[in-house]
C-alpha cells in the first residue's frame, strides 16, 4: 500500500522561534488520524505545512511518494484539500458560491453526488443566503461541504467541529469516517479527547512543537501521558459496551 503522506524530520521556525521540531509519521489510505495537544502545541502549523500553505524549514513531506513541493497548485488541489481553523470572511458571497468553489478546484462528482452532500449536511435551506448571515456552526458545515465536494484523496481539517453542537459534530465526523472507509485519508486537529478516541484510528500527540507519541488512542492516551500533555489530572475509565476509553477532567480546588 502506498502511504498517503510520509512526514520525515519536519521542522518549522518563525524567525529564531522553532514551532515544530523533528516530526515523523505516515498516514495510509483509509485512515482518520487525529492531532491532539494543548493550545500552541503546533497543530495548526503542522497542517499549514502539510497543505503547502507554508514551507518547512527542514525535512521532507511526501504526498503519494512524491515531494509535496513538486506538485503544481492544480495537482495539489486534485490530491489534497485543506480546511483551516479560520477562513477569510466571504462578505457578499452566497453559500452556493462557496460550496461550488470546491467543485471548480477539483472534482469528479456528479450534480447528484453534490446534492447528496448538501442534503447530508442539512444546508440546502442555506444555499441562497449570504455566508456572513450564518451562525458559526452553519458556516463550519458550509466549508466542510466545500471540502467534500473538492473530492480529494487526502483531507486536512483544523478543528472543524469547534463551533458545532454535539449532533452536527457527530454527523460531520461520521461522514468523514465514511469517506476514509472508502479509501480516503484525513488528518484532523481536535481538542475533545473522547471524540478523538471514538472516531480516530491513530493519534499524533504534540506539545511545544514536539512529537510526543503516534499510535492508537488506547496506546497513547494513558492517564500519565494526558497529565504530562495538559498539566492537568484526569480520570480514565472504559465504556461498558465498546471498551473505549472515557476521559474526564478532575475537579480541583482553585485557591
Beta strands, then each sheet from edge to edge (+ up, - down):
strand 1: 5-14
strand 2: 17-27
strand 3: 32-36
strand 4: 58-63
strand 5: 66-67
strand 6: 80-83
strand 7: 154-158
strand 8: 185-189
strand 9: 202-207
strand 10: 210-215
strand 11: 234-238
strand 12: 245-249
sheet 1: 2+ 1- 4+ 5-
sheet 2: 6+ 7+ 8+ 3+ 9+ 10-
sheet 3: 11+ 12-
end
